[in-house]
Amino acid sequence: MKHKYRCIVIEDVELQRENLIEMLATRLDLELLESLENAEDAYNYLANENNTRPDLIFLDIEMPGASGFNLLDAAGNFCLSAQVIITTAFAEYAIKGYEYNISGYLLKPIEPEKLNQAIDKAIASLQYSGTEGPGRQRGHILIKEKGKWVKVDYMEILYCEGANVDVKVVTPNATYLTRDRVKNMVKLLPDEYFMRIHDSFIINLSHVKSFAGNYTFVELAHPAGSELYELRIGPKYRDAFRERMRKQWEE
């Protein structure tokens, strides 16, 4: 069965929302998860870990209360793997929109041909980054740090460490600090290569050099071989880590 890409629509004008949904319904490769009327409802949807994460987000900018940009500022880390297509009546937001690494910018009234072109481009980006399934090792996440988005390839990440309301993302060449929580970050990383080993740590299993015989700590190797990172393994994660290592190291 062909893969379906899941999407949400955020639009405050009912008629425009319904028109967009009708156009999206003609795409057999899309599945609409939810349609939302304002940024606050959209934030609550994206922040709820029980809700399915969208692959595509169709986002209006000017809405009552918070704007679409306010939503991207507040909920960015909940939708890092999603492609955002802006739908607006205002051309002047285009430059600012691309500062948020959006996938497409559509002016209302939306033309079906341009909508399909934007969707095709977004899907191509998802396929290239691997966020839709197997092969995600070629992909990346976007980390918001100090008011800007930074693209970090999955396989560059050594480990992530939670620090109160922030997460530190450690790579061989740089360390990034982003406002997020470990439980959210672990959902953004491919579980073929990443594993949570502690309430505060997620590791890239590709960089495991050694681990304690009693599974109390693990050592990660710097790719250049110049440094080892020793991280604790939490008691409730040890059994899962042991099984993962047995399978991975025996293969």
N, C-alpha and C positions, 0 to 999 in steps of 0.2 A: 504494500500500500504506500502511495506517495506520502511523503512527510507533509504534515500540515503545520503552518506557522501561526502561532497564537497571537492575537492582538487585542488591544483595548482602544476605545474611542473616548476622548475627553473633549466635550463640546457643550457649551451652555445653551445654545439656541436649538430648540427641539427640532424644527424643520430641517436645519442644516445637519443636525446629528442623524436624523432619519435618512436623509438623502445620502450621506456618506456611508451609513450602514448598508443601504440598498446597493450601492456601488461595490462595496466590499463583498457582498453576498454573491456577486458574479464570479468571484475568484474561488476556484475549487481547492486552492492550496492554502486558504486562510480559514482560521476558526476564531470567531469573535468570542472573547471571554467575558467582556463587560463593556457597557457604555455608561459613562459618568458625566454628570452635569457641571462639575466644578473641580477646582484644584484640591480642595479639602477632601472631597470624597475620593478623588484619585489617590491622594497621599495615603489615606486610610486603607485603600485597597492594596496599594503597593507595599505598605509597611506591614501588612498582615501576613505573617509567614505561612499561614494555612492556605493562602490563595496561590493559584498557579501563576508563575512568572510569565509575562508576555514576551514574545519575540519582537513585536512591533508595537509602537505607541503612536497613535494619531492624536496630536495635541494642538488645541486652540491656544492662542496667547492671551487675548483680552477676554477675561471672564469676571463675573462679579466676585469681589474679594481678592483672593490671591490670583496672580497671573500664571500663565504656563511656565514662564521663567522662574517664578517663585517655587513652583512645583519641582522643577529640575534641580534647583538649589537645595531644596529640602529632602527630596527623595532620590537624589542621584545615585547613591550607592545601592538602592533597592532595585534599580533597573539598569545597571551598568552593561549588562549583556544585550539589552534591547536596542533596536534601531528606532530612533525618534523621527517621525515625519510631522513637521509643523503644518497646520492648516489655519490660515488666517486671512483676513481681508486687508492686512496692512503690509505693504512691501518694505516699509522702513525698518522692520525687525529682522530683515534677512542677515545683515552683518552680525548682529548680536546673536542670532540663532546659530550661526556657524561657529561661534565661540564655544557653544555647548556640544560641538561635535555631532550635530544633527545629521541625519541621513538624507532628508529631503525637505523642501520648502514649497508648499503649494498655496497659491492665492485663490481665495474664493471669488466667484463661484468655481468650484473645483471641476476641472475637465477630466472625464474618464480616462482619456489617453495619457494625460500627464500623471494622473493618480497611478495608473498601472506602471508607468515608467519608474515612478518613485518607489513603488512596491518591489518591482524587479531589482532595482538597484539595492534596496535594503536587504532583500533575500540573498543577493550575491555577496553582500558584505557579511551576512550571517554565515554563509557557506564557507567563505574564505577564512573567517576567524574561527570557524568550527564551533560556534556556540549552539548549533542546533543538534549536536549529537557526536558520534564517534569521530576521532581525529582532532579533538579539540586542542591537542598539544601544539597545533599551529596557531592557536588563537591568543587572545590577550584580554585583559581587563582594563577599564579606565578608572584611575584613582584620582579623586579630587583632593588636591593639596594646595593650600595657600591661595585659594581662589582660581586655580587652573586645573584642567584635566591632563593627566599624564597617562600615556599608554604604556602598559608593562606587559611584556610577553609572559605567558604562563610559565614557560620553562626557565625563565630568568629568576623566578621567585624561589628563594631558599626556604623561607618560612615567614609566617605572619604571627605577630604577638599582640595580644589584646592589652590595652592600658587604659583602664577606666572606660571612657566613651570614645576612645581612639583605637585604631589598629595600626601597628607598625609593620610595614611590608619591607622585608629585607631582601635585597638582590646583591649579586657580587660587586656591583659598582655604585649602588646608591641605596639609601633607606628613605622610605616615604611614610609620612604620618597622615592618616586620613580619619575623618570623623565617621566612625562606624563601630560595629560590634563583631566579635569573632563568629557568632552564630549566623550572622548575615554573610560574612565574607566566605565562610566555608561552602555556602550554596552557590557562590559565583565561580568557584574553582572546580575543574574537572576531577571527579573522584577517582578516575583512573590513576592519577598522579599525586593527588593531595589527600591528606588524612589529618583529622583532628586528634591530637595525642594528649591534650591537656585543656582545661577550661580556657587557658590563655594562649595555646599554641596550635597552629596548623603547619604541617611540614610538607615539603615536596619530597616524595619518596624516592625520586630519581637521584637525590643528593645524599641519601643515607650512606654513611661510611661504615658505621658500626653501632652496636647497641649493647646495653648491659645484659648479662645473662639472666638477671632477674627482672628485666624489662622496666627498670626505673628511670633510665635515661637513654637518649639516642644522640649520636654524633653525626652532624651534617658536614660534608666536605665542600669547601670553596672550590669552584671549578679550576682555579689556578693551582690548587694544592697547597696554598700558603697558609690556610687557616681552617680550624675545625670549630664548629658551633655545637656546644653541648646543651641539650634541652631536656627538661624533665618530662617524664611520661606520667600522667595522672593515673591513680589507682583504677578508676572506672574505665580507662581507655586501654589498659594493659592487655587484656585478653584479646581484644580486637586487633591491637597492634601485633601481638605475637602471631596470630593467625595470618595476618596480612604478610608479615615477614616470612613466615614459613612457605606460603604459596609463592611469593615473589622471588625469594632467593633460591628456591628449589627448581624453578622453571628454567 
